[in-house]
């Protein structure tokens, strides 16, 4: 599995607190039994009216096409545990998300897909969103080794990320199955010790 | 750091190893799956050439996409039929027990687990659904997970997890008559906010939880996640043990004492330490109704809608968006808000006690002509019990539709959806924009009895006045 040390590219802002995963991907798209098409649907109902006409969401603005970094605010990804939400963002092109805070399950799902969820202060999140709106061509680097965001070669700000999530990403162990499988013997021991597993 | 809590004990006893990432490898005692978040997980398993490591510890059912009118196969919705076909194929290929329609045990995953006695104190539980926190009512650590994590549990019976902090949420004193578990959980979310629980497990305790039935505790824990807490739990006690006794998967008579000893041992110690403690007074809680687009945007039924100018600056924009979406006015009383649809059901409030409470309100009354009202039992077993008690008749006589078991209009993945900008009184758990199947649809969350009262009056009503 690949090591993820930094993500480079242009950014796209999505503003607002408490943007839930129903808003990121409406439930009707969860009826598909693969994730293949999810890249078509992020923020679908916020982007298109009933006739399918774009409403001017940042994901449809020409200046943000090809962006890899998403700038958000507080409690992004709250609500449903649907992995379809980060899947849809990833398949649209997002490789890293920077915001004020993230819902627990959403952040865990992102890590499993190799997407870092980096937290900054409210002022910094607004600064990032302002910067990209001012000049959408700005190139950013989200550097997981240095825990900092760079812009035109200069360090713009530090960010926080859960240390275990950072370790998983930079060491290429974010897809955890193989780590967990390697402990199959120890798992069996724990199972044996737990009274309910053997039926008391 | 928390010490001596149920969270600490269960976390420690289920820890397999410290992973090189710094996460804990946690053994998962019970894995529940449903049709929506599992097909990709099984595909990933097959791609890697892996088997289900502990097939006897995973149980499957169908709930999210199932129609609640006719469940005849093939379903009219091709995608739903395909999804149903996928879970049927996967459970048979990988050897997982499946509670399908014919089993008599089908239903919402968080209703059937407890109902069959699968959910027991001191377990770790995972399910690809955020409302897995429901099972915490039994003194379990129950985690909602994503699909890639479902794959991990299938392949290894483990998850790579970061530890949470523990917040004790005390509600002491006595609830007023007419105030329900739903009101308690909505009140806690209103006070602590939808982000208040990020990074925490909530341990609910105090007089009010001690006095609650298991079904009431499930309603509270169900919505822990709506307050940002991935895990919520109540320590197991005699109420828990009495509920479990005699259930299909509960320990048999000769194992009962051993089970009891384990269950009692996992409860938080008297001198347990918490990372945070908050205290509420049960007598302060009124029947609660949400007015906005997040579950913390709520008021007491006799209150007026809040002024965005007085909201915390972080909340102001969200308030403005909420007022625009809901087409409601600050300062207006919430009572009297007209509704179009009334939905009683979901993993929050689709249990027999919920239907009984709603039926008390419906009995001898008529649903308003302007309201489409329906009741969706949370499981086949709930439906059968309700019919035995004649609740189906009570509801139908009043003008409610009586449906088959499923998630239904809680998330509208089946044909039960709001249309256009319809407004619903709903006993479910989320009032998010678009949640009930129409992007312009509007949801007001409340207890099942309050939904029944709103159905009858055609508008938001204090159920206590209807029952006078």
Contacts between the chains, C-beta under 8 A, distances in Angstrom:
chain1	res1	chain2	res2	distance
A	16	B	317	6.4
A	16	B	318	7.0
A	16	B	321	7.1
A	17	B	195	7.9
A	17	B	314	6.2
A	17	B	315	7.4
A	17	B	317	7.0
A	17	B	318	5.4
A	18	B	194	5.8
A	18	B	195	7.2
A	18	B	294	5.0
A	18	B	318	5.9
A	20	B	294	7.6
A	20	B	430	7.5
A	20	B	432	4.7
A	22	B	411	7.6
A	22	B	430	7.1
A	22	B	432	4.5
A	22	B	433	7.3
A	22	B	434	5.8
A	22	B	435	5.1
A	23	B	432	6.5
A	23	B	433	5.9
A	23	B	434	6.7
A	26	B	434	5.6
A	26	B	439	7.3
A	27	B	411	4.9
A	27	B	412	6.2
A	27	B	413	5.0
A	27	B	435	7.8
A	27	B	437	7.6
A	28	B	412	7.7
A	28	B	413	6.9
A	28	B	437	7.6
A	30	B	36	5.4
A	30	B	37	7.9
A	30	B	64	7.7
A	30	B	413	6.4
A	31	B	36	7.7
A	31	B	65	6.3
A	31	B	77	7.6
A	31	B	79	3.9
A	31	B	80	6.4
A	31	B	83	6.1
A	31	B	413	6.4
A	32	B	79	6.9
A	33	B	39	4.2
A	33	B	40	7.1
A	33	B	82	6.1
A	33	B	83	5.8
A	33	B	86	5.0
A	34	B	39	7.6
A	34	B	40	6.3
A	34	B	43	7.2
A	35	B	40	5.8
A	45	B	433	7.6
A	45	B	434	5.1
A	45	B	439	3.9
A	50	B	439	7.7
A	74	B	195	6.2
A	74	B	314	6.6
A	75	B	194	6.4
A	75	B	195	4.2
A	75	B	198	7.0
A	75	B	228	6.9
A	78	B	194	6.2
A	78	B	195	7.4
A	78	B	228	6.9
A	78	B	294	7.9
A	79	B	130	6.7
A	79	B	225	8.0
A	79	B	226	7.9
A	79	B	430	6.2
A	79	B	432	6.0
A	80	B	129	7.9
A	80	B	130	5.4
A	80	B	411	7.4
A	80	B	430	7.8
A	81	B	37	7.3
A	81	B	128	6.3
A	81	B	129	5.9
A	81	B	130	4.1
A	81	B	132	7.9
A	81	B	144	4.2
A	81	B	145	6.2
A	81	B	146	5.7
A	82	B	36	7.9
A	82	B	37	6.8
A	82	B	146	7.4
A	83	B	37	7.1
A	83	B	40	7.8
A	83	B	128	7.9
A	83	B	146	3.6
A	83	B	147	4.2
A	83	B	148	6.2
A	86	B	146	7.7
A	101	B	195	6.3
A	101	B	198	6.1
A	102	B	198	7.8
A	103	B	198	6.8
A	103	B	228	6.7
A	104	B	198	6.0
A	104	B	199	7.1
A	104	B	228	7.3
A	104	B	230	4.5
A	105	B	130	5.9
A	105	B	144	5.4
A	105	B	145	7.0
A	105	B	146	6.7
A	105	B	225	7.7
A	105	B	230	6.1
A	108	B	145	7.4
A	108	B	146	6.7
A	108	B	149	7.0
A	109	B	146	3.7
A	109	B	148	7.0
A	109	B	149	7.5
A	112	B	146	6.3
A	112	B	148	4.0
A	112	B	149	6.3
A	113	B	148	6.9
A	122	B	314	7.5
A	162	B	162	6.1
A	163	B	22	5.6
A	164	B	19	7.8
A	164	B	21	4.6
A	164	B	22	3.8
A	164	B	23	4.4
A	164	B	162	5.5
A	165	B	21	7.8
A	165	B	162	7.8
A	167	B	20	7.2
A	167	B	21	4.3
A	167	B	22	5.5
A	168	B	21	4.3
A	168	B	23	7.4
A	168	B	160	7.7
A	171	B	20	6.9
A	171	B	21	7.0
A	173	B	19	7.8
A	173	B	20	6.6
A	173	B	21	5.8
A	175	B	148	7.5
A	176	B	19	7.6
A	176	B	23	7.9
A	176	B	152	5.8
A	176	B	159	7.9
A	176	B	160	4.1
A	177	B	48	7.0
A	177	B	50	7.7
A	177	B	151	6.7
A	177	B	152	5.5
A	177	B	155	5.4
A	177	B	156	6.7
A	179	B	19	5.5
A	179	B	20	7.1
A	179	B	21	7.5
A	179	B	25	7.5
A	179	B	160	6.6
A	180	B	19	8.0
A	180	B	25	5.8
A	180	B	152	5.8
A	180	B	155	7.4
A	180	B	156	4.0
A	180	B	158	4.6
A	180	B	159	7.7
A	180	B	160	6.4
A	181	B	50	7.9
A	181	B	155	6.6
A	181	B	156	5.4
A	183	B	16	5.4
A	183	B	17	5.1
A	183	B	25	5.8
A	183	B	156	7.9
A	183	B	158	7.4
A	184	B	53	7.4
A	184	B	156	7.0
A	186	B	16	5.0
A	186	B	17	5.5
A	186	B	25	7.9
A	187	B	16	5.1
A	187	B	25	7.6
A	187	B	27	6.1
A	187	B	53	7.7
A	187	B	156	6.6
A	187	B	157	6.2
A	187	B	158	5.8
A	190	B	13	7.9
A	190	B	14	6.6
A	190	B	15	7.6
A	190	B	16	5.1
A	190	B	27	4.7
A	191	B	27	6.3
A	191	B	54	7.3
A	191	B	157	7.2
A	193	B	13	7.4
A	194	B	13	6.6
A	194	B	14	7.2
A	194	B	27	7.1
A	194	B	29	6.6
A	195	B	258	6.6
A	195	B	259	7.5
A	195	B	262	4.7
A	196	B	29	6.4
A	196	B	120	6.1
A	196	B	122	6.8
A	196	B	123	6.4
A	196	B	259	7.3
A	196	B	262	6.7
A	197	B	29	6.5
A	197	B	57	7.7
A	199	B	251	7.1
A	199	B	255	6.6
A	200	B	251	5.1
A	200	B	255	4.0
A	200	B	258	4.3
A	200	B	259	4.9
A	200	B	262	7.2
